[in-house]
């Protein structure tokens, strides 16, 4: 079963690369253009989708300009964790969070929701659309098309965003069948989605370097000289880095 899981993830990754390369290139171009303009990049998600936001900010080899938005009560350290499932279905929470965020017109907001059906990510996309914020959905089209929206108007995340990064995972996310079990196992969306985000961010950095910008990349603080390098880069890009600020 270990080998089967690795094989399933590899196969899905190959499919995603073949089908999603043009949109990944487009999103990298968007990120690079906005970063060069001095705009800000944000990423958010509810429950397990918040992992995408945690992975791509403040990490060695990662992009300094990716700002996470963590929604109160909707990250996995929330006790009890079942509350995250309930909260992401509550109307009004998206506006409450985004109204008090540093997101502004012309910025980019990546919204991660693998099913794309719940109220909070849908309302985040609507909020952004109404304020001139460019949106990128990180979602699964096969999953989304297999379920009904929980938003009153029936729309799903990918139907509202300017770009869609499709992780391609099946309905329910799991990719393994175990003999004697009706349930499938082996979630795939986090592995694939993180691969997509890191690939897009690496291409973004390459485009910025080609345009003559210093690479806003974190060096590991566990390498000699890493702390000094990071301090200099953080200072240079401070107006686009919001997760180090004490206020919005």
N, C-alpha and C positions, 0 to 999 in steps of 0.2 A: 504493500500500500504506500510505502514511502516513495518508491520509484514511480508509482502511478501518479502521485501528487506532483512530483517534480515534472513529470512528462505533461500533465494537464496544464500546469502553469506555463511551461515552455511553449506548448502549442497555442495557448491563448495569447501569450505575449507575441508570438510570431504573427498571429492573425491581426492583432491590434496594430503592430508595426506596419504591416502591409496595408491595412485599411485606413489607419489614422495618421500616417506620416504627413499628408498635406495639411491637415488641420493643426497638427503639432507644430509644423513650420510656421503656420499663420499665427498661432498663439505666441510662439517665440518672437516673431516679428512685432506683434502687438506689445508684448512686454518690453522689448528693447526700445521701441519708439516712445512708449510712455515714460520709461525710465530716463531716456535721453531728454525728454521734454520737462523733466522735473516732477512728473506726476507720481502717484503712489500706487503700489500693488498690494492687494489684500487677498487673503484666503480664509474661508470659514467652512464649518460643517458641524452637524449635530451627531451626538453619540459616537459610534465608531468612525464616522466620517470626519470627526474632529482630529483624528490621527493624521490625516493629510496635512492639516495646518501645523500640527506639532512637528512633523517630520521635516518640513521645508523652511523652517526659520531657525536662526541662531544655531546652526550646526556646521561642524567642520566640513569643508568642501562645498558648502551651500551658499546660497545667494543672500546677501545682506538686505536686499530691498523687498523681500517678501514678508509682509506683515500679517500675522495671524489675528483673527477676530474670534475670541472664545466666548460663546454664549453662556450666560449664567444658567447653571443647572443642566447643561447639555454636553458636558464633557465627562469622560469615564471615571474620574475620581469622585463624582457626585454620589453620595450615599442617600438612599439606595440607588444603585445604577439603573434600576428599572424606571426611575423618574425621567431619565433622558428620553425614553421612548414616548412617554406621555407628553413631555414638554414640547417635543418637536411637532406636535399636532395642534398646538394652541395658537389661535389667531391673535395677532397684535404683538407678539414677542419680537418678531423680526423688526418691526418699526421701532419698538422701544430701544432695542440694542443699536440699530443703525443710526437712529436720530442722535445718539450720544457718542457716535464713533467719529474718527477723523476722516472717514470716506467723503470725498468731494467730487463734484462734477469733473469729468475727464479722467478720473482714476479708473482702475481695473479691480473688479471683485470676482475671484474664483469661488464658486459655490459648489461644495462637494455634497452629493446625495446620490447614493448608488441606485435606489429605486426611483428617485425623483418625484415621489408622490406626496410627500408630507407638507403640511401647511407652512412651516417656518422657512424652508429653503425656497418654496414657491413665492412666498411673500417677500423674501429678500431679493429675489430677482425682479419682482414688481417694483419694490422700493427703488432699486438701482435704475431700472428703466425710466422711472418717472423723474429721476434726478440727473440724467445724463452720464451715468456711470456705466462703463463697458463691462459686460458680464461674460464669464466663462463657466459653463457647467462641466463638472467632473462627475459623470454618471454612467449608467449602463442602459443603453437604448433597449436591448432585449428584455431587461428586467422591467424597465419603465413601461414598455408596450404590453407587458403581460398583466399589469395591475391597473386599477382605477385610481385616479387622483383623489386625495383627501381634501383638496382645496375646494371651496364652494363652487367656483366657476369651472372646475373640471380640468384645469390646465396642469401640466407637469413642468418640471424644471427645464428640461431641454427645449421645450416649446417657447420659452421666454428669454433664453439667453442668446447673446450675439455669436458665441462659439460653443461647440460641444466637444469635449474630450470623452470619447466613449470607451470605457474599460472593457466592454463586451462580455461581461460575466453573465451567466444564465440567471433566470429568475430564482431568487433565493440565495444566489451568490456561490453556493457550494458546487464543487466540480467532481466529487468522488461518490461512487456507489459502493456500499459494503454489503456483501452477501448477508441476507436475513434481515436487513434494515430497510424500512421504507424511507427513512430520512437520508438525505445526502449530507456529506461532510466535506471539509476542505475549502474554506472561503478563499476567494481569489481576488476580490476587488482591491484590497489594500496593497497586495504585492504589485498588481498591474498598475494601479493608479499612482503609486509612488514612483514606479519606473517611469511612467509617462511624465510626471511632474519634474523629476530630476533630469530627464532627457530634454524637456522643453527649457528648463532653467539653464542647462549647460549650453544649449543653442542660443539662448538669450544672451548669455555672457559672451559667447563667441561673436555675436553680432555687434555687441557694444564695443568689444575690443577692435573689431574691424572698422568701427566708426570713430575710433580714437579715444574711447573712454577707458579710464582705469577700471580694472575688473573688481566689482564690489563683491568679493568672495571671501568667506571666512577661512582663515588658516587655523588648523587645530591649535588650541591653546596648550596642548601637550607637546608641541614641537618647539624647539628653541627659537625664540624670536616671534612666535605666533601672537602673543599678547600685544606686542608693540605694533606689529603689522595691522592687527585688527583695530586697535585704537585709532590709528591714522585713517583707515578707510571708514570707520564708523563716523569719525568727525567730518570727513569730506561729504558724506551722503546723509548727514544728520536730518535734514529736512524731509527726507523720504523714508526715514526709519522711525516708526511710531511705537514700536514695542519696548523701546528703552525710555520713553517719556513717562513722566509721572502724571501727566494730564493730557487731554485730547488735543 
